[in-house]
């Protein structure tokens, strides 16, 4: 490897705010294969007063080098170790310019460090390889059928409002009236459907709430099992008031037609507690190489057609109710109203755009903003599941079923439940907002 020094070109004058310094450490990284030749060519310099290997390094001053966020001065960022970013560079997955923009210097951190968004920031979006999203912590393996396993979908939330039942009592008697689902994408934000917040000018946000970490909506403590080894219980759920919502600027919905740009961000009035393992963030389909490597696919479009995705919610389970055109049948309990009192899950196949258009004439899928799934008798998302997530993870190429117990499996949300047939589960697919088409919009509106 020493001979490589002879062929490396690019000896240069250092940029402003950089100086030519001895840097045997960089040369060691090159010899060990940790950085590429292109990288070395970009930092080499020559100083006759310094013996040995020299390169351009940040000058010891408080001035930031052009194009670099060395001081992580943005209050929503911090300087942290980031070996995964360096590994991406080594693998050729990111360019040097991208790597350079992320670099920062912190004397308290050994090794390579870079600026990252703080996990506590409203603008934080975790990637698959961050280890901060998509994980599951089931408390039981005894629940089957349509019921989800408690803790299996720790990003799942249910949206509603507080209703006073008796204003004469002290304190007031109230209940929660739920109408939609959603998913927790960071501590501050829930992703849901735009049509879950129609007539926004009339919404009283003092009553709007998000229920996080719940399973049985009609009980204070959610426990299962208990015959032999005692019950297994989830931690108490979190009821958090909504601060504001941001619905897509081009959201359009007329009753009886298909909603367009059916996506909204719900900001919480206080951050959710994600430190317990039963409340976690869902991963978004950012399209990064490590995301696609997890699902062993090239994209989130035609490459996942046929995969049996999961839809989660608290929607209708008794199809006989669905022939009431008013869709008002609900389960009443002492202090809560929901369509089902237990979290439900169904696995349904993702369909191609052309097949979706066969079912919904006049509805465009070719623009990539929608995905449809289902078309199986008795399996569907339904009224009350609106806004909830359509998720995938690692899957079997043989039968297209999700492999949820693999070490690399994480939940990635590819859809938001939007609309479907009046008669749920009658062999027509449901339609979902395709999340990958709105990543830029999501990033721009996490504030």
C-alpha positions as CSV (number, residue, x, y, z in Angstrom):
1,X,0.0,0.0,0.0
2,X,2.9,2.4,0.6
3,X,3.6,2.5,-3.1
4,X,0.1,3.9,-3.7
5,X,1.4,7.3,-2.4
6,X,3.5,7.5,-5.6
7,X,0.5,7.4,-7.9
8,X,-1.8,9.6,-5.9
9,X,-2.0,13.0,-7.5
10,X,-3.9,16.1,-6.6
11,X,-1.4,18.0,-4.4
12,X,-3.2,21.2,-3.8
13,X,-3.4,24.5,-2.0
14,X,-5.8,24.4,0.9
15,X,-9.1,26.2,0.8
16,X,-9.9,29.1,2.9
17,X,-10.2,28.2,6.6
18,X,-8.1,25.1,6.0
19,X,-4.4,24.6,6.6
20,X,-1.8,22.0,5.5
21,X,-1.2,19.7,8.5
22,X,0.5,16.4,9.3
23,X,-2.2,13.7,9.1
24,X,-0.8,10.2,9.4
25,X,-4.2,9.2,10.7
26,X,-5.8,9.8,7.3
27,X,-3.0,7.8,5.6
28,X,-3.6,4.9,8.0
29,X,-7.3,5.0,7.1
30,X,-6.4,4.9,3.4
31,X,-4.0,1.9,4.0
32,X,-6.7,0.1,5.9
33,X,-9.2,0.6,3.1
34,X,-11.4,2.9,5.2
35,X,-11.4,5.7,2.7
36,X,-11.0,5.8,-1.1
37,X,-8.3,7.0,-3.4
38,X,-10.6,9.8,-4.6
39,X,-11.0,11.0,-1.0
40,X,-7.3,11.0,-0.5
41,X,-6.7,13.0,-3.7
42,X,-9.2,15.6,-2.4
43,X,-7.3,16.3,0.8
44,X,-3.6,16.0,-0.1
45,X,-1.4,19.1,0.3
46,X,2.3,19.8,0.5
47,X,4.2,21.8,3.2
48,X,8.0,21.7,3.1
49,X,8.1,22.5,6.8
50,X,6.2,19.4,7.7
51,X,7.7,15.9,7.3
52,X,5.7,12.9,6.4
53,X,2.2,12.7,5.0
54,X,0.3,16.1,5.0
55,X,-3.3,17.1,4.0
56,X,-5.7,19.9,4.2
57,X,-7.6,20.1,7.5
58,X,-9.9,22.6,9.2
59,X,-8.0,25.5,10.6
60,X,-8.2,25.9,14.4
61,X,-10.7,28.7,14.4
62,X,-14.4,29.3,15.1
63,X,-15.1,30.0,11.4
64,X,-16.9,27.3,9.5
65,X,-15.3,26.1,6.3
66,X,-17.3,26.8,3.2
67,X,-19.8,24.1,2.4
68,X,-19.3,22.3,5.7
69,X,-21.5,22.2,8.8
70,X,-18.4,21.6,11.0
71,X,-19.7,23.3,14.1
72,X,-23.3,21.8,13.9
73,X,-24.5,25.3,14.6
74,X,-28.1,24.5,13.7
75,X,-29.8,24.0,17.0
76,X,-31.7,21.1,15.6
77,X,-28.5,19.2,14.8
78,X,-25.7,17.8,16.9
79,X,-22.3,16.3,16.3
80,X,-22.4,12.5,16.8
81,X,-20.4,9.4,15.8
82,X,-21.6,8.1,12.5
83,X,-19.7,5.0,11.4
84,X,-22.7,4.0,9.2
85,X,-22.2,7.1,7.0
86,X,-18.5,6.3,6.6
87,X,-19.4,2.7,5.7
88,X,-21.9,4.0,3.0
89,X,-19.1,6.1,1.6
90,X,-16.7,3.1,1.5
91,X,-19.4,1.0,-0.2
92,X,-19.8,3.7,-2.9
93,X,-23.4,4.4,-1.7
94,X,-22.8,8.2,-1.1
95,X,-20.5,10.6,-2.8
96,X,-17.6,12.4,-1.1
97,X,-19.3,15.8,-1.4
98,X,-22.3,14.4,0.6
99,X,-19.9,13.0,3.2
100,X,-18.0,16.3,3.4
101,X,-21.2,18.3,4.1
102,X,-22.0,16.1,7.1
103,X,-18.6,16.3,8.7
104,X,-18.1,18.1,12.0
105,X,-15.5,18.3,14.7
106,X,-16.1,17.6,18.3
107,X,-13.1,17.0,20.6
108,X,-15.3,14.9,22.9
109,X,-16.1,12.4,20.2
110,X,-13.4,10.0,19.1
111,X,-13.2,8.9,15.5
112,X,-15.3,10.1,12.6
113,X,-18.2,12.4,13.5
114,X,-20.9,14.2,11.6
115,X,-23.9,16.4,12.1
116,X,-27.2,14.7,12.5
117,X,-30.7,15.9,13.3
118,X,-31.5,15.5,17.0
119,X,-34.0,12.7,17.7
120,X,-35.9,15.2,19.8
121,X,-36.3,17.6,16.9
122,X,-39.7,17.9,15.1
123,X,-37.9,17.6,11.8
124,X,-36.1,14.3,12.7
125,X,-36.7,11.4,10.3
126,X,-35.0,8.1,11.2
127,X,-33.6,5.9,8.5
128,X,-33.7,2.2,8.5
129,X,-30.1,1.8,9.5
130,X,-30.4,4.3,12.4
131,X,-32.0,1.6,14.6
132,X,-34.6,4.1,15.7
133,X,-37.6,3.0,13.7
134,X,-39.6,0.0,12.5
135,X,-39.0,-2.4,15.4
136,X,-41.5,-4.5,17.2
137,X,-41.9,-5.9,20.7
138,X,-44.8,-8.4,20.9
139,X,-45.9,-9.3,24.4
140,X,-47.7,-12.4,23.4
141,X,-47.9,-15.1,20.7
142,X,-51.3,-16.3,21.6
143,X,-53.5,-13.8,19.7
144,X,-54.6,-15.0,16.3
145,X,-57.2,-14.3,13.7
146,X,-57.9,-10.7,12.9
147,X,-56.6,-9.4,16.2
148,X,-53.1,-7.9,16.0
149,X,-50.6,-9.1,18.6
150,X,-50.2,-6.6,21.4
151,X,-47.0,-4.6,20.8
152,X,-46.5,-5.9,17.2
153,X,-47.2,-2.4,15.7
154,X,-45.8,0.0,18.3
155,X,-46.0,3.0,15.9
156,X,-49.8,2.6,15.5
157,X,-52.0,5.5,16.9
158,X,-55.7,6.2,16.9
159,X,-57.0,9.7,16.3
160,X,-60.2,11.2,17.8
161,X,-61.6,13.8,20.1
162,X,-62.7,14.2,23.7
163,X,-66.5,14.4,24.2
164,X,-68.0,15.5,27.5
165,X,-70.7,13.0,28.6
166,X,-71.9,14.8,31.8
167,X,-70.9,18.4,32.3
168,X,-72.7,18.5,35.7
169,X,-70.3,16.2,37.4
170,X,-67.0,17.3,38.9
171,X,-64.7,16.5,37.2
172,X,-66.6,16.2,33.9
173,X,-67.3,12.8,32.7
174,X,-65.9,12.4,29.2
175,X,-65.2,9.7,26.6
176,X,-63.0,9.5,23.5
177,X,-64.7,9.3,20.1
178,X,-62.2,7.8,17.6
179,X,-62.5,8.2,13.8
180,X,-59.1,7.5,12.2
181,X,-55.8,5.8,12.5
182,X,-52.3,7.1,12.0
183,X,-48.6,6.3,12.5
184,X,-45.9,7.8,14.7
185,X,-43.0,9.0,12.5
186,X,-41.1,10.9,15.1
187,X,-41.7,12.1,18.7
188,X,-43.7,15.1,17.5
189,X,-45.6,14.0,14.4
190,X,-48.2,11.5,13.3
191,X,-48.8,10.7,9.6
192,X,-52.5,10.3,8.6
193,X,-55.0,10.9,5.8
194,X,-56.1,14.4,4.8
195,X,-59.8,13.4,4.9
196,X,-59.5,12.6,8.6
197,X,-59.5,16.4,9.1
198,X,-62.2,17.8,6.9
199,X,-63.7,21.2,7.6
200,X,-60.6,22.3,9.4
201,X,-61.9,25.7,10.2
202,X,-64.5,24.2,12.5
203,X,-62.1,21.9,14.4
204,X,-61.7,22.6,18.1
205,X,-58.0,21.6,18.7
206,X,-58.5,21.8,22.5
207,X,-60.6,18.6,22.1
208,X,-58.5,16.8,19.4
209,X,-56.3,14.0,20.7
210,X,-54.0,11.2,19.6
211,X,-53.9,7.9,21.5
212,X,-50.5,6.3,21.3
213,X,-49.6,2.8,22.5
214,X,-53.1,1.5,22.9
215,X,-54.5,-2.0,22.1
216,X,-57.8,-2.4,23.8
217,X,-59.5,1.0,23.5
218,X,-62.1,0.1,26.1
219,X,-59.7,-0.8,28.9
220,X,-57.3,1.2,31.0
221,X,-54.7,-1.6,31.1
222,X,-54.0,-3.8,28.1
223,X,-53.1,-7.4,29.2
224,X,-53.3,-10.8,27.6
225,X,-52.7,-14.4,28.8
226,X,-52.6,-15.1,32.5
227,X,-53.6,-18.8,32.7
228,X,-50.2,-20.3,33.5
229,X,-47.6,-17.6,33.9
230,X,-49.7,-14.6,34.7
231,X,-50.8,-11.8,32.3
232,X,-48.5,-9.9,30.1
233,X,-49.4,-6.2,29.9
234,X,-48.5,-3.2,27.8
235,X,-47.4,0.1,29.6
236,X,-50.2,2.7,29.9
237,X,-51.1,4.4,26.6
238,X,-50.4,8.1,26.0
239,X,-53.3,10.5,25.3
240,X,-51.7,13.6,23.8
241,X,-53.5,16.8,22.6
242,X,-53.1,17.9,19.0
243,X,-51.3,21.2,18.5
244,X,-51.9,21.6,14.8
245,X,-52.3,19.8,11.5
246,X,-50.8,20.3,8.1
247,X,-52.8,18.8,5.2
248,X,-51.3,18.7,1.7
249,X,-51.9,22.0,-0.1
250,X,-53.4,20.2,-3.1
251,X,-55.7,17.9,-1.1
252,X,-59.1,17.6,-2.8
253,X,-62.1,15.6,-1.7
254,X,-65.7,15.7,-2.8
255,X,-68.0,13.1,-1.2
256,X,-68.5,10.3,-3.6
257,X,-65.2,10.8,-5.4
258,X,-61.7,9.7,-4.7
259,X,-59.6,11.9,-2.4
260,X,-56.4,13.4,-4.0
261,X,-53.1,14.0,-2.2
262,X,-54.8,12.4,0.8
263,X,-52.1,13.0,3.4
264,X,-51.7,15.1,6.6
265,X,-49.2,15.6,9.3
266,X,-50.5,15.9,12.9
267,X,-48.2,17.7,15.3
268,X,-48.6,16.8,19.0
269,X,-48.7,19.4,21.7
270,X,-46.0,17.5,23.6
271,X,-43.5,14.8,22.4
272,X,-44.5,11.2,22.6
273,X,-42.4,9.0,25.0
274,X,-40.7,6.5,22.8
275,X,-38.3,5.3,25.5
276,X,-40.5,2.3,26.3
277,X,-40.2,-0.6,23.7
278,X,-43.9,-0.7,23.0
279,X,-44.0,2.8,21.5
280,X,-41.7,3.2,18.5
281,X,-41.4,5.0,15.3
282,X,-42.3,3.6,11.9
283,X,-39.7,3.8,9.1
284,X,-40.6,5.8,6.1
285,X,-39.6,4.7,2.5
286,X,-36.8,7.1,2.1
287,X,-35.4,5.2,-0.9
288,X,-31.9,4.9,0.6
289,X,-29.8,1.9,-0.4
290,X,-29.9,0.4,3.1
291,X,-33.7,0.7,3.2
292,X,-34.1,-1.3,-0.1
293,X,-31.5,-3.8,1.0
294,X,-33.7,-4.7,4.0
295,X,-36.6,-5.6,1.7
296,X,-34.2,-6.9,-1.0
297,X,-35.8,-4.8,-3.7
298,X,-34.8,-2.0,-6.1
299,X,-37.7,0.3,-5.4
300,X,-41.0,0.7,-3.6
301,X,-43.1,0.5,-6.8
302,X,-43.2,-2.4,-9.2
303,X,-40.6,-4.4,-7.2
304,X,-43.0,-4.9,-4.3
305,X,-46.1,-5.9,-6.4
306,X,-47.5,-9.0,-4.9
307,X,-46.0,-8.6,-1.4
308,X,-48.6,-9.3,1.3
309,X,-48.6,-6.0,3.2
310,X,-50.2,-5.4,6.6
311,X,-53.0,-2.9,7.3
312,X,-53.6,-2.0,10.9
313,X,-56.5,-0.3,12.5
314,X,-59.6,-0.4,14.7
315,X,-62.1,-0.5,11.9
316,X,-65.2,-2.6,11.2
317,X,-64.9,-6.4,11.6
318,X,-68.6,-7.4,11.2
319,X,-69.3,-7.0,7.5
320,X,-73.1,-7.2,8.1
321,X,-72.8,-3.6,9.5
322,X,-71.5,-2.3,6.2
323,X,-74.8,-2.4,4.4
324,X,-76.0,0.6,6.4
325,X,-75.4,3.5,4.0
326,X,-74.9,5.9,6.9
327,X,-71.9,4.0,8.2
328,X,-72.7,5.0,11.8
329,X,-72.5,1.7,13.5
330,X,-70.1,1.9,16.4
331,X,-69.1,0.0,19.5
332,X,-70.2,2.0,22.6
333,X,-68.4,1.4,25.8
334,X,-68.4,3.3,29.1
335,X,-65.9,6.0,28.2
336,X,-64.8,5.4,24.6
337,X,-66.4,5.0,21.1
338,X,-64.5,3.2,18.4
339,X,-65.4,0.9,15.5
340,X,-63.6,-2.0,17.1
341,X,-62.3,-2.1,20.6
342,X,-59.2,-4.2,19.8
343,X,-56.5,-3.5,17.3
344,X,-56.9,-5.4,14.0
345,X,-54.5,-6.4,11.3
346,X,-55.0,-7.9,7.8
347,X,-52.5,-9.1,5.2
348,X,-53.3,-8.2,1.6
349,X,-51.4,-8.3,-1.6
350,X,-50.1,-5.1,-3.3
351,X,-51.3,-4.8,-6.8
352,X,-49.8,-3.3,-10.0
353,X,-51.0,0.1,-11.2
354,X,-52.6,-1.3,-14.3
355,X,-54.6,-3.8,-12.2
356,X,-55.7,-1.1,-9.8
357,X,-57.0,1.0,-12.7
358,X,-59.1,-2.0,-13.9
359,X,-60.9,-1.9,-10.6
360,X,-61.2,1.9,-10.4
361,X,-62.0,3.4,-13.8
362,X,-61.3,7.1,-13.9
363,X,-58.8,6.9,-11.0
364,X,-55.2,7.4,-12.1
365,X,-52.5,5.2,-10.5
366,X,-49.9,5.9,-13.2
367,X,-48.7,9.1,-11.5
368,X,-47.3,7.0,-8.7
369,X,-49.2,8.8,-5.9
370,X,-51.4,5.9,-5.0
371,X,-51.1,2.2,-4.4
372,X,-53.9,-0.3,-4.1
373,X,-54.0,-3.6,-2.3
374,X,-56.4,-6.4,-1.6
375,X,-59.1,-7.7,-4.0
376,X,-59.5,-10.7,-1.8
377,X,-62.9,-11.7,-0.4
378,X,-63.3,-11.0,3.3
379,X,-60.0,-9.1,3.6
380,X,-59.8,-5.4,3.4
381,X,-59.3,-2.1,5.2
382,X,-62.6,-0.4,6.0
383,X,-64.4,2.6,7.4
384,X,-62.5,3.6,10.6
385,X,-59.2,2.4,9.3
386,X,-58.7,5.7,7.4
387,X,-55.3,7.3,7.9
388,X,-53.8,4.1,9.2
389,X,-50.6,2.6,7.8
390,X,-50.0,0.0,5.1
391,X,-46.6,-1.5,6.0
392,X,-44.2,-4.0,4.7
393,X,-40.9,-5.5,6.0
394,X,-38.5,-8.1,4.8
395,X,-40.5,-10.7,2.7
396,X,-40.3,-14.1,1.2
397,X,-39.6,-14.1,-2.5
398,X,-41.3,-17.5,-2.6
399,X,-44.8,-16.8,-1.2
400,X,-44.5,-12.9,-0.8
401,X,-45.4,-13.2,2.9
402,X,-43.7,-10.7,5.3
403,X,-40.9,-12.2,7.4
404,X,-41.4,-10.3,10.6
405,X,-39.1,-12.3,12.9
406,X,-35.9,-11.8,10.9
407,X,-33.1,-9.8,12.6
408,X,-33.2,-7.3,9.7
409,X,-37.0,-7.0,9.6
410,X,-38.3,-3.5,10.2
411,X,-41.7,-2.0,9.5
412,X,-41.6,0.4,6.6
413,X,-44.8,2.4,5.8
414,X,-45.6,2.4,2.1
415,X,-49.2,3.6,2.3
416,X,-51.9,5.6,4.1
417,X,-55.4,4.2,4.1
418,X,-57.4,6.5,1.8
419,X,-60.6,5.0,0.2
420,X,-62.2,1.9,-1.2
421,X,-65.4,0.1,-2.0
422,X,-68.5,0.8,-0.1
423,X,-68.8,-2.9,0.6
424,X,-65.5,-3.7,2.3
425,X,-64.1,-7.2,1.8
426,X,-66.2,-7.9,-1.3
427,X,-63.2,-8.6,-3.6
428,X,-62.3,-5.0,-4.5
429,X,-59.0,-3.5,-3.4
430,X,-58.5,-0.6,-1.1
431,X,-56.6,2.5,-2.2
432,X,-53.7,4.0,-0.2
433,X,-51.7,7.2,-0.6
434,X,-48.2,6.1,-1.7
435,X,-45.9,7.5,1.0
436,X,-42.7,7.3,-1.1
437,X,-44.2,10.0,-3.5
438,X,-44.6,12.4,-0.6
439,X,-41.2,12.1,1.2
440,X,-40.1,15.6,0.1
441,X,-43.4,17.1,1.2
442,X,-43.1,15.4,4.6
443,X,-39.6,16.6,5.1
444,X,-40.5,20.2,4.2
445,X,-43.4,20.3,6.6
446,X,-41.9,18.8,9.8
447,X,-41.4,22.0,11.7
